[in-house]
Structure formats: structure tokens, C-alpha cells
């Protein structure tokens, strides 16, 4: 049997890609723009938080799809 390639698998892949991009954007924004200081008003904080949320959702959705049998 091969890997399932349904819409759920594509969603998990898209969420993982979004998580990596948002985490990189948020972290690099903190380091380069804010001088390493985390400010809650910064859009980079929102990007980092959304990246963490995408990562968590992709992990749980991946586990749910793997145990679907």
C-alpha cells in the first residue's frame, strides 16, 4: 500500500509549510527588527503565534488521519 494522497494529506502538508514559513518570519522579525526583544504589539508576534498554531493543528490532524482505519 502506498501513502494516502487525499485532500486531508494535502491540508496537513500545507499547514506544515505555513507553519515553517510563519515561524521563520516571526522569529527573524523579532531578531532583525525588534533587536531580539519580544513585543506583543508586533506583527511578528502574530506571525509566530500563527506558525505555532499551524504546527499544532498539522500534528493533530496528521495523527487523526493516520489512525483513521
N, C-alpha and C positions, 0 to 999 in steps of 0.2 A: 504494500500500500504506500502511496506517495503522500506528500504533505497536502492537507486540505487548502484549497485556494478559493474559498468563498468570500463573500463580502465582509464577514467578520474578521478574517485574516488580513484583508486589506486595511480594515479600520485599525486593527492593532498595529500594523506597520506604519500607518500614517500618524497614529498617536505617538509611537516611539520616535519617529522622525521629528515631529513637532516638539516633543519633549527635549530632544537633544538640541535642537535649534534655539528654543526658548531659554533653556538653561545656559547655553553658551552666550546668548545675547545678554541675559540678565547679569550673569557673573562678570562678563567682560565690561559691561556698562558700569557696574559697581567699581571695578578696579580702575578703569581708564577715566571715567567721567567724574565719579564722586570721590576719587582718591582712596578707595578702599573702605570708605565709611558707608554703612548701610542706612539709608533714609527711607522711611515708609512712604514718603510722598513721591519718590522717584518712579518713573515708568519702568525702570529696570527691575524694581522690586516686584511689580505686577508681572512682568515677563518671566522672572524667575519662579514666582509662585504658580503661574500657569504651567510652566515647564514641569514643576514637581507634580502638579495635579494630573497632567497628561501622562507622566511616567507611572503614577499610581493606578490610574484608570487602565492603562495598557497592560500593566502587570495582572490586575484582577480580571480583566476581560480575556487575556491570554490563558489564564488558569481556567476560567469558566469554559472557554471554547475547547480546551484540551480535555476536560472532563465531561464533555457533552454526551458521550456514549451512554 
